[in-house]
Amino acid sequence: MNNSRAQNHVYRARSSKGELLFLCIRGKHIVGFDGEEHRLLKDGIVVIEENRFKHIGKIFSDQVDRWIEARQSLVIPGLINTHTRLKFTGG
């Protein structure tokens, strides 16, 4: 799946009535933060509710509205692309 397409679904997914959806992304590798350090989870899921991360782990038993299958991908919840070009002014 195209990464930009997945991003649009994650952050703008709404039902036809405008309600926010429960989304679940299934990934090959997930980078998560447990409050102390980053950890790598193999074959995990990320659940998003109302544009917030609800769960990151191996299993989620509640019902979700939409699945994004990224089984061959690295999923990094909360990654903000800070790529920028700064002008070098050194002498």
PDB file of N, CA, C and O in Angstrom:
ATOM      1  N   MET A   1       0.838  -1.183   0.000  1.00  0.00           N
ATOM      2  CA  MET A   1       0.000   0.000   0.000  1.00  0.00           C
ATOM      3  C   MET A   1       0.879   1.241   0.000  1.00  0.00           C
ATOM      4  O   MET A   1       1.902   1.279   0.685  1.00  0.00           O
ATOM      5  N   ASN A   2       0.504   2.215  -0.732  1.00  0.00           N
ATOM      6  CA  ASN A   2       1.207   3.485  -0.792  1.00  0.00           C
ATOM      7  C   ASN A   2       1.174   4.159   0.580  1.00  0.00           C
ATOM      8  O   ASN A   2       0.105   4.294   1.175  1.00  0.00           O
ATOM      9  N   ASN A   3       2.335   4.583   1.085  1.00  0.00           N
ATOM     10  CA  ASN A   3       2.412   5.175   2.421  1.00  0.00           C
ATOM     11  C   ASN A   3       1.551   6.416   2.578  1.00  0.00           C
ATOM     12  O   ASN A   3       0.920   6.594   3.620  1.00  0.00           O
ATOM     13  N   SER A   4       1.508   7.286   1.563  1.00  0.00           N
ATOM     14  CA  SER A   4       0.706   8.496   1.689  1.00  0.00           C
ATOM     15  C   SER A   4      -0.779   8.156   1.766  1.00  0.00           C
ATOM     16  O   SER A   4      -1.541   8.847   2.443  1.00  0.00           O
ATOM     17  N   ARG A   5      -1.188   7.100   1.078  1.00  0.00           N
ATOM     18  CA  ARG A   5      -2.593   6.677   1.151  1.00  0.00           C
ATOM     19  C   ARG A   5      -2.922   6.185   2.554  1.00  0.00           C
ATOM     20  O   ARG A   5      -3.979   6.512   3.093  1.00  0.00           O
ATOM     21  N   ALA A   6      -2.025   5.402   3.151  1.00  0.00           N
ATOM     22  CA  ALA A   6      -2.253   4.905   4.504  1.00  0.00           C
ATOM     23  C   ALA A   6      -2.330   6.074   5.486  1.00  0.00           C
ATOM     24  O   ALA A   6      -3.180   6.074   6.376  1.00  0.00           O
ATOM     25  N   GLN A   7      -1.457   7.064   5.335  1.00  0.00           N
ATOM     26  CA  GLN A   7      -1.475   8.214   6.218  1.00  0.00           C
ATOM     27  C   GLN A   7      -2.818   8.932   6.146  1.00  0.00           C
ATOM     28  O   GLN A   7      -3.372   9.310   7.178  1.00  0.00           O
ATOM     29  N   ASN A   8      -3.340   9.121   4.952  1.00  0.00           N
ATOM     30  CA  ASN A   8      -4.622   9.805   4.807  1.00  0.00           C
ATOM     31  C   ASN A   8      -5.739   9.041   5.504  1.00  0.00           C
ATOM     32  O   ASN A   8      -6.604   9.648   6.135  1.00  0.00           O
ATOM     33  N   HIS A   9      -5.728   7.727   5.397  1.00  0.00           N
ATOM     34  CA  HIS A   9      -6.759   6.937   6.066  1.00  0.00           C
ATOM     35  C   HIS A   9      -6.646   7.054   7.576  1.00  0.00           C
ATOM     36  O   HIS A   9      -7.657   7.151   8.273  1.00  0.00           O
ATOM     37  N   VAL A  10      -5.440   7.044   8.075  1.00  0.00           N
ATOM     38  CA  VAL A  10      -5.250   7.073   9.520  1.00  0.00           C
ATOM     39  C   VAL A  10      -5.725   8.387  10.125  1.00  0.00           C
ATOM     40  O   VAL A  10      -6.426   8.375  11.137  1.00  0.00           O
ATOM     41  N   TYR A  11      -5.365   9.505   9.539  1.00  0.00           N
ATOM     42  CA  TYR A  11      -5.645  10.778  10.175  1.00  0.00           C
ATOM     43  C   TYR A  11      -6.937  11.451   9.712  1.00  0.00           C
ATOM     44  O   TYR A  11      -7.363  12.439  10.310  1.00  0.00           O
ATOM     45  N   ARG A  12      -7.562  10.932   8.661  1.00  0.00           N
ATOM     46  CA  ARG A  12      -8.771  11.582   8.169  1.00  0.00           C
ATOM     47  C   ARG A  12      -9.934  10.615   8.009  1.00  0.00           C
ATOM     48  O   ARG A  12     -10.937  10.959   7.383  1.00  0.00           O
ATOM     49  N   ALA A  13      -9.820   9.425   8.555  1.00  0.00           N
ATOM     50  CA  ALA A  13     -10.862   8.421   8.349  1.00  0.00           C
ATOM     51  C   ALA A  13     -12.132   8.797   9.107  1.00  0.00           C
ATOM     52  O   ALA A  13     -12.130   8.944  10.330  1.00  0.00           O
ATOM     53  N   ARG A  14     -13.187   8.944   8.365  1.00  0.00           N
ATOM     54  CA  ARG A  14     -14.498   9.246   8.945  1.00  0.00           C
ATOM     55  C   ARG A  14     -15.553   8.447   8.191  1.00  0.00           C
ATOM     56  O   ARG A  14     -15.381   8.108   7.020  1.00  0.00           O
ATOM     57  N   SER A  15     -16.624   8.160   8.871  1.00  0.00           N
ATOM     58  CA  SER A  15     -17.724   7.462   8.219  1.00  0.00           C
ATOM     59  C   SER A  15     -18.446   8.441   7.306  1.00  0.00           C
ATOM     60  O   SER A  15     -18.126   9.630   7.294  1.00  0.00           O
ATOM     61  N   SER A  16     -19.409   7.957   6.547  1.00  0.00           N
ATOM     62  CA  SER A  16     -20.182   8.830   5.662  1.00  0.00           C
ATOM     63  C   SER A  16     -20.979   9.866   6.452  1.00  0.00           C
ATOM     64  O   SER A  16     -21.387  10.887   5.898  1.00  0.00           O
ATOM     65  N   LYS A  17     -21.203   9.610   7.743  1.00  0.00           N
ATOM     66  CA  LYS A  17     -21.925  10.556   8.605  1.00  0.00           C
ATOM     67  C   LYS A  17     -20.981  11.501   9.338  1.00  0.00           C
ATOM     68  O   LYS A  17     -21.424  12.313  10.150  1.00  0.00           O
ATOM     69  N   GLY A  18     -19.665  11.399   9.052  1.00  0.00           N
ATOM     70  CA  GLY A  18     -18.697  12.279   9.677  1.00  0.00           C
ATOM     71  C   GLY A  18     -18.164  11.790  11.006  1.00  0.00           C
ATOM     72  O   GLY A  18     -17.401  12.499  11.661  1.00  0.00           O
ATOM     73  N   GLU A  19     -18.551  10.584  11.423  1.00  0.00           N
ATOM     74  CA  GLU A  19     -18.075  10.047  12.696  1.00  0.00           C
ATOM     75  C   GLU A  19     -16.645   9.531  12.544  1.00  0.00           C
ATOM     76  O   GLU A  19     -16.286   8.977  11.505  1.00  0.00           O
ATOM     77  N   LEU A  20     -15.838   9.714  13.576  1.00  0.00           N
ATOM     78  CA  LEU A  20     -14.488   9.178  13.560  1.00  0.00           C
ATOM     79  C   LEU A  20     -14.545   7.663  13.674  1.00  0.00           C
ATOM     80  O   LEU A  20     -15.425   7.111  14.335  1.00  0.00           O
ATOM     81  N   LEU A  21     -13.611   7.005  13.030  1.00  0.00           N
ATOM     82  CA  LEU A  21     -13.595   5.554  13.005  1.00  0.00           C
ATOM     83  C   LEU A  21     -12.534   4.984  13.928  1.00  0.00           C
ATOM     84  O   LEU A  21     -11.541   5.640  14.241  1.00  0.00           O
ATOM     85  N   PHE A  22     -12.764   3.751  14.358  1.00  0.00           N
ATOM     86  CA  PHE A  22     -11.779   2.941  15.058  1.00  0.00           C
ATOM     87  C   PHE A  22     -10.926   2.285  13.985  1.00  0.00           C
ATOM     88  O   PHE A  22     -11.447   1.497  13.195  1.00  0.00           O
ATOM     89  N   LEU A  23      -9.647   2.579  13.931  1.00  0.00           N
ATOM     90  CA  LEU A  23      -8.762   2.020  12.911  1.00  0.00           C
ATOM     91  C   LEU A  23      -7.749   1.088  13.548  1.00  0.00           C
ATOM     92  O   LEU A  23      -7.316   1.301  14.680  1.00  0.00           O
ATOM     93  N   CYS A  24      -7.378   0.058  12.814  1.00  0.00           N
ATOM     94  CA  CYS A  24      -6.355  -0.859  13.275  1.00  0.00           C
ATOM     95  C   CYS A  24      -5.362  -1.086  12.139  1.00  0.00           C
ATOM     96  O   CYS A  24      -5.752  -1.437  11.026  1.00  0.00           O
ATOM     97  N   ILE A  25      -4.070  -0.882  12.429  1.00  0.00           N
ATOM     98  CA  ILE A  25      -3.013  -1.113  11.453  1.00  0.00           C
ATOM     99  C   ILE A  25      -2.236  -2.339  11.898  1.00  0.00           C
ATOM    100  O   ILE A  25      -1.722  -2.386  13.015  1.00  0.00           O
ATOM    101  N   ARG A  26      -2.150  -3.324  11.026  1.00  0.00           N
ATOM    102  CA  ARG A  26      -1.378  -4.532  11.321  1.00  0.00           C
ATOM    103  C   ARG A  26      -0.051  -4.421  10.589  1.00  0.00           C
ATOM    104  O   ARG A  26      -0.025  -4.321   9.363  1.00  0.00           O
ATOM    105  N   GLY A  27       1.066  -4.438  11.339  1.00  0.00           N
ATOM    106  CA  GLY A  27       2.379  -4.248  10.743  1.00  0.00           C
ATOM    107  C   GLY A  27       3.343  -5.369  11.057  1.00  0.00           C
ATOM    108  O   GLY A  27       3.184  -6.086  12.045  1.00  0.00           O
ATOM    109  N   LYS A  28       4.347  -5.513  10.205  1.00  0.00           N
ATOM    110  CA  LYS A  28       5.389  -6.520  10.417  1.00  0.00           C
ATOM    111  C   LYS A  28       6.242  -6.152  11.627  1.00  0.00           C
ATOM    112  O   LYS A  28       6.544  -7.000  12.467  1.00  0.00           O
ATOM    113  N   HIS A  29       6.625  -4.886  11.705  1.00  0.00           N
ATOM    114  CA  HIS A  29       7.393  -4.378  12.842  1.00  0.00           C
ATOM    115  C   HIS A  29       6.766  -3.064  13.279  1.00  0.00           C
ATOM    116  O   HIS A  29       6.406  -2.234  12.444  1.00  0.00           O
ATOM    117  N   ILE A  30       6.635  -2.875  14.591  1.00  0.00           N
ATOM    118  CA  ILE A  30       6.076  -1.643  15.129  1.00  0.00           C
ATOM    119  C   ILE A  30       7.071  -1.078  16.140  1.00  0.00           C
ATOM    120  O   ILE A  30       7.532  -1.787  17.034  1.00  0.00           O
ATOM    121  N   VAL A  31       7.395   0.197  15.990  1.00  0.00           N
ATOM    122  CA  VAL A  31       8.242   0.874  16.956  1.00  0.00           C
ATOM    123  C   VAL A  31       7.313   1.597  17.917  1.00  0.00           C
ATOM    124  O   VAL A  31       6.536   2.459  17.507  1.00  0.00           O
ATOM    125  N   GLY A  32       7.393   1.249  19.187  1.00  0.00           N
ATOM    126  CA  GLY A  32       6.537   1.870  20.192  1.00  0.00           C
ATOM    127  C   GLY A  32       7.351   2.401  21.350  1.00  0.00           C
ATOM    128  O   GLY A  32       8.517   2.040  21.516  1.00  0.00           O
ATOM    129  N   PHE A  33       6.750   3.245  22.142  1.00  0.00           N
ATOM    130  CA  PHE A  33       7.395   3.813  23.326  1.00  0.00           C
ATOM    131  C   PHE A  33       6.601   3.385  24.538  1.00  0.00           C
ATOM    132  O   PHE A  33       5.394   3.619  24.601  1.00  0.00           O
ATOM    133  N   ASP A  34       7.259   2.759  25.507  1.00  0.00           N
ATOM    134  CA  ASP A  34       6.546   2.232  26.675  1.00  0.00           C
ATOM    135  C   ASP A  34       6.583   3.167  27.883  1.00  0.00           C
ATOM    136  O   ASP A  34       6.257   2.753  28.995  1.00  0.00           O
ATOM    137  N   GLY A  35       6.974   4.413  27.674  1.00  0.00           N
ATOM    138  CA  GLY A  35       7.067   5.368  28.761  1.00  0.00           C
ATOM    139  C   GLY A  35       8.486   5.554  29.256  1.00  0.00           C
ATOM    140  O   GLY A  35       8.797   6.557  29.899  1.00  0.00           O
ATOM    141  N   GLU A  36       9.356   4.584  28.957  1.00  0.00           N
ATOM    142  CA  GLU A  36      10.751   4.667  29.356  1.00  0.00           C
ATOM    143  C   GLU A  36      11.710   4.582  28.177  1.00  0.00           C
ATOM    144  O   GLU A  36      12.723   5.281  28.143  1.00  0.00           O
ATOM    145  N   GLU A  37      11.391   3.726  27.210  1.00  0.00           N
ATOM    146  CA  GLU A  37      12.260   3.562  26.052  1.00  0.00           C
ATOM    147  C   GLU A  37      11.463   3.051  24.856  1.00  0.00           C
ATOM    148  O   GLU A  37      10.342   2.560  24.988  1.00  0.00           O
ATOM    149  N   HIS A  38      12.084   3.185  23.684  1.00  0.00           N
ATOM    150  CA  HIS A  38      11.456   2.666  22.473  1.00  0.00           C
ATOM    151  C   HIS A  38      11.677   1.165  22.405  1.00  0.00           C
ATOM    152  O   HIS A  38      12.727   0.663  22.806  1.00  0.00           O
ATOM    153  N   ARG A  39      10.680   0.451  21.895  1.00  0.00           N
ATOM    154  CA  ARG A  39      10.764  -0.999  21.756  1.00  0.00           C
ATOM    155  C   ARG A  39      10.299  -1.384  20.359  1.00  0.00           C
ATOM    156  O   ARG A  39       9.476  -0.697  19.755  1.00  0.00           O
ATOM    157  N   LEU A  40      10.833  -2.486  19.857  1.00  0.00           N
ATOM    158  CA  LEU A  40      10.443  -3.018  18.561  1.00  0.00           C
ATOM    159  C   LEU A  40       9.552  -4.225  18.790  1.00  0.00           C
ATOM    160  O   LEU A  40       9.953  -5.184  19.449  1.00  0.00           O
ATOM    161  N   LEU A  41       8.350  -4.179  18.248  1.00  0.00           N
ATOM    162  CA  LEU A  41       7.380  -5.261  18.374  1.00  0.00           C
ATOM    163  C   LEU A  41       7.211  -5.911  17.009  1.00  0.00           C
ATOM    164  O   LEU A  41       6.908  -5.231  16.029  1.00  0.00           O
ATOM    165  N   LYS A  42       7.402  -7.212  16.941  1.00  0.00           N
ATOM    166  CA  LYS A  42       7.252  -7.934  15.675  1.00  0.00           C
ATOM    167  C   LYS A  42       5.821  -8.451  15.545  1.00  0.00           C
ATOM    168  O   LYS A  42       5.247  -8.971  16.503  1.00  0.00           O
ATOM    169  N   ASP A  43       5.250  -8.299  14.343  1.00  0.00           N
ATOM    170  CA  ASP A  43       3.894  -8.759  14.037  1.00  0.00           C
ATOM    171  C   ASP A  43       2.877  -8.209  15.037  1.00  0.00           C
ATOM    172  O   ASP A  43       2.202  -8.968  15.733  1.00  0.00           O
ATOM    173  N   GLY A  44       2.779  -6.890  15.097  1.00  0.00           N
ATOM    174  CA  GLY A  44       1.874  -6.255  16.049  1.00  0.00           C
ATOM    175  C   GLY A  44       0.795  -5.430  15.373  1.00  0.00           C
ATOM    176  O   GLY A  44       0.676  -5.398  14.148  1.00  0.00           O
ATOM    177  N   ILE A  45       0.016  -4.768  16.208  1.00  0.00           N
ATOM    178  CA  ILE A  45      -1.074  -3.918  15.717  1.00  0.00           C
ATOM    179  C   ILE A  45      -1.063  -2.580  16.453  1.00  0.00           C
ATOM    180  O   ILE A  45      -0.611  -2.472  17.592  1.00  0.00           O
ATOM    181  N   VAL A  46      -1.573  -1.579  15.767  1.00  0.00           N
ATOM    182  CA  VAL A  46      -1.766  -0.249  16.341  1.00  0.00           C
ATOM    183  C   VAL A  46      -3.243   0.081  16.167  1.00  0.00           C
ATOM    184  O   VAL A  46      -3.772   0.009  15.058  1.00  0.00           O
ATOM    185  N   VAL A  47      -3.908   0.442  17.258  1.00  0.00           N
ATOM    186  CA  VAL A  47      -5.325   0.805  17.205  1.00  0.00           C
ATOM    187  C   VAL A  47      -5.441   2.298  17.484  1.00  0.00           C
ATOM    188  O   VAL A  47      -4.863   2.817  18.439  1.00  0.00           O
ATOM    189  N   ILE A  48      -6.201   2.975  16.626  1.00  0.00           N
ATOM    190  CA  ILE A  48      -6.384   4.419  16.731  1.00  0.00           C
ATOM    191  C   ILE A  48      -7.870   4.699  16.906  1.00  0.00           C
ATOM    192  O   ILE A  48      -8.706   4.207  16.149  1.00  0.00           O
ATOM    193  N   GLU A  49      -8.182   5.504  17.926  1.00  0.00           N
ATOM    194  CA  GLU A  49      -9.567   5.914  18.175  1.00  0.00           C
ATOM    195  C   GLU A  49      -9.587   7.433  18.303  1.00  0.00           C
ATOM    196  O   GLU A  49      -8.848   8.006  19.104  1.00  0.00           O
ATOM    197  N   GLU A  50     -10.427   8.072  17.518  1.00  0.00           N
ATOM    198  CA  GLU A  50     -10.572   9.523  17.550  1.00  0.00           C
ATOM    199  C   GLU A  50      -9.218  10.234  17.471  1.00  0.00           C
ATOM    200  O   GLU A  50      -8.935  11.146  18.248  1.00  0.00           O
ATOM    201  N   ASN A  51      -8.382   9.795  16.507  1.00  0.00           N
ATOM    202  CA  ASN A  51      -7.074  10.389  16.235  1.00  0.00           C
ATOM    203  C   ASN A  51      -6.084  10.270  17.394  1.00  0.00           C
ATOM    204  O   ASN A  51      -5.132  11.045  17.483  1.00  0.00           O
ATOM    205  N   ARG A  52      -6.312   9.301  18.279  1.00  0.00           N
ATOM    206  CA  ARG A  52      -5.390   9.023  19.378  1.00  0.00           C
ATOM    207  C   ARG A  52      -5.062   7.539  19.388  1.00  0.00           C
ATOM    208  O   ARG A  52      -5.895   6.707  19.029  1.00  0.00           O
ATOM    209  N   PHE A  53      -3.851   7.215  19.798  1.00  0.00           N
ATOM    210  CA  PHE A  53      -3.467   5.818  19.889  1.00  0.00           C
ATOM    211  C   PHE A  53      -4.156   5.194  21.098  1.00  0.00           C
ATOM    212  O   PHE A  53      -3.985   5.650  22.229  1.00  0.00           O
ATOM    213  N   LYS A  54      -4.921   4.169  20.850  1.00  0.00           N
ATOM    214  CA  LYS A  54      -5.642   3.479  21.924  1.00  0.00           C
ATOM    215  C   LYS A  54      -4.864   2.270  22.413  1.00  0.00           C
ATOM    216  O   LYS A  54      -4.870   1.965  23.605  1.00  0.00           O
ATOM    217  N   HIS A  55      -4.189   1.575  21.488  1.00  0.00           N
ATOM    218  CA  HIS A  55      -3.518   0.324  21.859  1.00  0.00           C
ATOM    219  C   HIS A  55      -2.393   0.029  20.871  1.00  0.00           C
ATOM    220  O   HIS A  55      -2.536   0.221  19.663  1.00  0.00           O
ATOM    221  N   ILE A  56      -1.274  -0.440  21.413  1.00  0.00           N
ATOM    222  CA  ILE A  56      -0.191  -0.969  20.593  1.00  0.00           C
ATOM    223  C   ILE A  56       0.207  -2.291  21.234  1.00  0.00           C
ATOM    224  O   ILE A  56       0.571  -2.332  22.409  1.00  0.00           O
ATOM    225  N   GLY A  57       0.136  -3.367  20.463  1.00  0.00           N
ATOM    226  CA  GLY A  57       0.452  -4.677  21.012  1.00  0.00           C
ATOM    227  C   GLY A  57       0.272  -5.767  19.980  1.00  0.00           C
ATOM    228  O   GLY A  57       0.272  -5.504  18.777  1.00  0.00           O
ATOM    229  N   LYS A  58       0.119  -6.992  20.451  1.00  0.00           N
ATOM    230  CA  LYS A  58      -0.050  -8.152  19.562  1.00  0.00           C
ATOM    231  C   LYS A  58      -1.520  -8.476  19.313  1.00  0.00           C
ATOM    232  O   LYS A  58      -1.872  -8.952  18.234  1.00  0.00           O
ATOM    233  N   ILE A  59      -2.380  -8.224  20.297  1.00  0.00           N
ATOM    234  CA  ILE A  59      -3.788  -8.631  20.214  1.00  0.00           C
ATOM    235  C   ILE A  59      -4.675  -7.465  20.640  1.00  0.00           C
ATOM    236  O   ILE A  59      -4.343  -6.719  21.561  1.00  0.00           O
ATOM    237  N   PHE A  60      -5.807  -7.322  19.954  1.00  0.00           N
ATOM    238  CA  PHE A  60      -6.836  -6.347  20.342  1.00  0.00           C
ATOM    239  C   PHE A  60      -8.177  -7.005  20.105  1.00  0.00           C
ATOM    240  O   PHE A  60      -8.501  -7.355  18.970  1.00  0.00           O
ATOM    241  N   SER A  61      -8.959  -7.179  21.152  1.00  0.00           N
ATOM    242  CA  SER A  61     -10.183  -7.977  21.034  1.00  0.00           C
ATOM    243  C   SER A  61     -11.442  -7.170  20.728  1.00  0.00           C
ATOM    244  O   SER A  61     -12.461  -7.754  20.361  1.00  0.00           O
ATOM    245  N   ASP A  62     -11.403  -5.839  20.868  1.00  0.00           N
ATOM    246  CA  ASP A  62     -12.584  -5.033  20.544  1.00  0.00           C
ATOM    247  C   ASP A  62     -12.781  -4.952  19.038  1.00  0.00           C
ATOM    248  O   ASP A  62     -11.863  -5.231  18.267  1.00  0.00           O
ATOM    249  N   GLN A  63     -13.961  -4.576  18.634  1.00  0.00           N
ATOM    250  CA  GLN A  63     -14.283  -4.438  17.211  1.00  0.00           C
ATOM    251  C   GLN A  63     -13.691  -3.140  16.667  1.00  0.00           C
ATOM    252  O   GLN A  63     -13.669  -2.123  17.362  1.00  0.00           O
ATOM    253  N   VAL A  64     -13.216  -3.177  15.433  1.00  0.00           N
ATOM    254  CA  VAL A  64     -12.698  -1.979  14.765  1.00  0.00           C
ATOM    255  C   VAL A  64     -13.483  -1.754  13.476  1.00  0.00           C
ATOM    256  O   VAL A  64     -14.078  -2.682  12.927  1.00  0.00           O
ATOM    257  N   ASP A  65     -13.475  -0.512  13.004  1.00  0.00           N
ATOM    258  CA  ASP A  65     -14.223  -0.159  11.794  1.00  0.00           C
ATOM    259  C   ASP A  65     -13.434  -0.410  10.517  1.00  0.00           C
ATOM    260  O   ASP A  65     -14.019  -0.728   9.481  1.00  0.00           O
ATOM    261  N   ARG A  66     -12.124  -0.272  10.579  1.00  0.00           N
ATOM    262  CA  ARG A  66     -11.312  -0.420   9.372  1.00  0.00           C
ATOM    263  C   ARG A  66      -9.946  -0.985   9.730  1.00  0.00           C
ATOM    264  O   ARG A  66      -9.335  -0.601  10.727  1.00  0.00           O
ATOM    265  N   TRP A  67      -9.486  -1.901   8.897  1.00  0.00           N
ATOM    266  CA  TRP A  67      -8.146  -2.476   9.031  1.00  0.00           C
ATOM    267  C   TRP A  67      -7.264  -1.947   7.916  1.00  0.00           C
ATOM    268  O   TRP A  67      -7.698  -1.846   6.768  1.00  0.00           O
ATOM    269  N   ILE A  68      -6.041  -1.614   8.246  1.00  0.00           N
ATOM    270  CA  ILE A  68      -5.024  -1.294   7.254  1.00  0.00           C
ATOM    271  C   ILE A  68      -3.981  -2.395   7.369  1.00  0.00           C
ATOM    272  O   ILE A  68      -3.334  -2.546   8.406  1.00  0.00           O
ATOM    273  N   GLU A  69      -3.827  -3.155   6.304  1.00  0.00           N
ATOM    274  CA  GLU A  69      -2.879  -4.259   6.292  1.00  0.00           C
ATOM    275  C   GLU A  69      -1.519  -3.755   5.822  1.00  0.00           C
ATOM    276  O   GLU A  69      -1.349  -3.371   4.665  1.00  0.00           O
ATOM    277  N   ALA A  70      -0.564  -3.763   6.732  1.00  0.00           N
ATOM    278  CA  ALA A  70       0.800  -3.328   6.426  1.00  0.00           C
ATOM    279  C   ALA A  70       1.759  -4.419   6.906  1.00  0.00           C
ATOM    280  O   ALA A  70       2.779  -4.140   7.537  1.00  0.00           O
ATOM    281  N   ARG A  71       1.408  -5.657   6.595  1.00  0.00           N
ATOM    282  CA  ARG A  71       2.122  -6.823   7.133  1.00  0.00           C
ATOM    283  C   ARG A  71       3.577  -6.923   6.701  1.00  0.00           C
ATOM    284  O   ARG A  71       4.338  -7.681   7.303  1.00  0.00           O
ATOM    285  N   GLN A  72       3.977  -6.196   5.699  1.00  0.00           N
ATOM    286  CA  GLN A  72       5.374  -6.202   5.257  1.00  0.00           C
ATOM    287  C   GLN A  72       6.056  -4.868   5.560  1.00  0.00           C
ATOM    288  O   GLN A  72       7.111  -4.567   5.002  1.00  0.00           O
ATOM    289  N   SER A  73       5.454  -4.071   6.444  1.00  0.00           N
ATOM    290  CA  SER A  73       5.937  -2.703   6.651  1.00  0.00           C
ATOM    291  C   SER A  73       6.334  -2.434   8.093  1.00  0.00           C
ATOM    292  O   SER A  73       5.919  -3.126   9.023  1.00  0.00           O
ATOM    293  N   LEU A  74       7.146  -1.413   8.240  1.00  0.00           N
ATOM    294  CA  LEU A  74       7.504  -0.874   9.541  1.00  0.00           C
ATOM    295  C   LEU A  74       6.483   0.205   9.876  1.00  0.00           C
ATOM    296  O   LEU A  74       6.271   1.126   9.087  1.00  0.00           O
ATOM    297  N   VAL A  75       5.849   0.097  11.040  1.00  0.00           N
ATOM    298  CA  VAL A  75       4.850   1.071  11.475  1.00  0.00           C
ATOM    299  C   VAL A  75       5.436   1.837  12.659  1.00  0.00           C
ATOM    300  O   VAL A  75       5.863   1.237  13.646  1.00  0.00           O
ATOM    301  N   ILE A  76       5.454   3.160  12.554  1.00  0.00           N
ATOM    302  CA  ILE A  76       6.007   3.996  13.614  1.00  0.00           C
ATOM    303  C   ILE A  76       4.921   4.987  14.040  1.00  0.00           C
ATOM    304  O   ILE A  76       4.827   6.081  13.484  1.00  0.00           O
ATOM    305  N   PRO A  77       4.098   4.607  15.027  1.00  0.00           N
ATOM    306  CA  PRO A  77       3.015   5.500  15.460  1.00  0.00           C
ATOM    307  C   PRO A  77       3.554   6.815  16.012  1.00  0.00           C
ATOM    308  O   PRO A  77       4.513   6.831  16.784  1.00  0.00           O
ATOM    309  N   GLY A  78       2.935   7.896  15.613  1.00  0.00           N
ATOM    310  CA  GLY A  78       3.300   9.200  16.137  1.00  0.00           C
ATOM    311  C   GLY A  78       4.500   9.844  15.474  1.00  0.00           C
ATOM    312  O   GLY A  78       4.924  10.922  15.890  1.00  0.00           O
ATOM    313  N   LEU A  79       5.059   9.209  14.451  1.00  0.00           N
ATOM    314  CA  LEU A  79       6.213   9.793  13.780  1.00  0.00           C
ATOM    315  C   LEU A  79       5.798  11.079  13.080  1.00  0.00           C
ATOM    316  O   LEU A  79       4.845  11.107  12.301  1.00  0.00           O
ATOM    317  N   ILE A  80       6.515  12.108  13.371  1.00  0.00           N
ATOM    318  CA  ILE A  80       6.292  13.390  12.706  1.00  0.00           C
ATOM    319  C   ILE A  80       7.498  13.635  11.820  1.00  0.00           C
ATOM    320  O   ILE A  80       8.635  13.647  12.293  1.00  0.00           O
ATOM    321  N   ASN A  81       7.253  13.827  10.556  1.00  0.00           N
ATOM    322  CA  ASN A  81       8.343  14.041   9.621  1.00  0.00           C
ATOM    323  C   ASN A  81       8.876  15.453   9.813  1.00  0.00           C
ATOM    324  O   ASN A  81       8.218  16.432   9.461  1.00  0.00           O
ATOM    325  N   THR A  82      10.065  15.544  10.370  1.00  0.00           N
ATOM    326  CA  THR A  82      10.666  16.859  10.609  1.00  0.00           C
ATOM    327  C   THR A  82      11.730  17.182   9.578  1.00  0.00           C
ATOM    328  O   THR A  82      12.576  18.049   9.796  1.00  0.00           O
ATOM    329  N   HIS A  83      11.684  16.481   8.451  1.00  0.00           N
ATOM    330  CA  HIS A  83      12.671  16.729   7.397  1.00  0.00           C
ATOM    331  C   HIS A  83      12.578  18.176   6.950  1.00  0.00           C
ATOM    332  O   HIS A  83      11.520  18.657   6.546  1.00  0.00           O
ATOM    333  N   THR A  84      13.686  18.844   7.031  1.00  0.00           N
ATOM    334  CA  THR A  84      13.724  20.241   6.618  1.00  0.00           C
ATOM    335  C   THR A  84      15.133  20.558   6.108  1.00  0.00           C
ATOM    336  O   THR A  84      16.084  19.845   6.427  1.00  0.00           O
ATOM    337  N   ARG A  85      15.260  21.560   5.367  1.00  0.00           N
ATOM    338  CA  ARG A  85      16.556  21.996   4.878  1.00  0.00           C
ATOM    339  C   ARG A  85      16.878  23.341   5.523  1.00  0.00           C
ATOM    340  O   ARG A  85      16.189  24.337   5.303  1.00  0.00           O
ATOM    341  N   LEU A  86      17.922  23.345   6.309  1.00  0.00           N
ATOM    342  CA  LEU A  86      18.342  24.573   6.958  1.00  0.00           C
ATOM    343  C   LEU A  86      19.485  25.194   6.177  1.00  0.00           C
ATOM    344  O   LEU A  86      20.382  24.498   5.703  1.00  0.00           O
ATOM    345  N   LYS A  87      19.441  26.474   6.052  1.00  0.00           N
ATOM    346  CA  LYS A  87      20.509  27.175   5.330  1.00  0.00           C
ATOM    347  C   LYS A  87      21.754  27.192   6.225  1.00  0.00           C
ATOM    348  O   LYS A  87      21.703  27.606   7.383  1.00  0.00           O
ATOM    349  N   PHE A  88      22.854  26.736   5.664  1.00  0.00           N
ATOM    350  CA  PHE A  88      24.126  26.752   6.391  1.00  0.00           C
ATOM    351  C   PHE A  88      24.713  28.148   6.292  1.00  0.00           C
ATOM    352  O   PHE A  88      24.961  28.647   5.194  1.00  0.00           O
ATOM    353  N   THR A  89      24.935  28.777   7.436  1.00  0.00           N
ATOM    354  CA  THR A  89      25.480  30.132   7.421  1.00  0.00           C
ATOM    355  C   THR A  89      26.855  30.217   8.049  1.00  0.00           C
ATOM    356  O   THR A  89      27.358  31.303   8.337  1.00  0.00           O
ATOM    357  N   GLY A  90      27.468  29.037   8.261  1.00  0.00           N
ATOM    358  CA  GLY A  90      28.799  29.014   8.872  1.00  0.00           C
ATOM    359  C   GLY A  90      29.860  29.616   7.956  1.00  0.00           C
ATOM    360  O   GLY A  90      29.656  29.735   6.748  1.00  0.00           O
ATOM    361  N   GLY A  91      30.984  29.990   8.537  1.00  0.00           N
ATOM    362  CA  GLY A  91      31.999  30.640   7.743  1.00  0.00           C
ATOM    363  C   GLY A  91      33.275  29.891   7.621  1.00  0.00           C
ATOM    364  O   GLY A  91      34.205  30.359   6.965  1.00  0.00           O
TER     365      GLY A  91
END
